[in-house]
């Protein structure tokens, strides 16, 4: 049997972080979705995007939704990854997910049907608006499957 000091040293050695251990944040989301979001964060803007400057804002909003755990809460309430991170193929009755719609505003409340947001680039946070899940331009068209943002680079 070893001394107390020997036992303490063995415990301390086991508690030392391993040099090659990488802790990966999953944002409270399934691993595959968290991995897709981490990939999105490192992707360049799609070459064919007309307004490539908007890409960095959409990615920033996407990562804020994930890091602030709004995505995990939304999914627990029945939202889909498409509701959060999808975009449709056309402009009219097609789909626009929360991350694309957000445009720099911050989420202040979220339930199973909507996200209430505050602020924006020009209104200093006094204005509130709502993203209605399944509502006009935020619903799903029966003939359209939204494309996930991280699929743009594939």
Secondary structure, DSSP 8 states (H G I E B T S, - for coil): ---HHHHHHHHHHHHS--TT------TTS-HHHHHHHHHHHH----TT-TTTHHHHHHHHHHHHHHHTTHHHHHHHTT--HHHHHEE-SSSSS--B-HHHHHTT-EEEEE-SSEEEEE--TTTTT--EEEEETTSTTTS--TT---EEGGGTT-
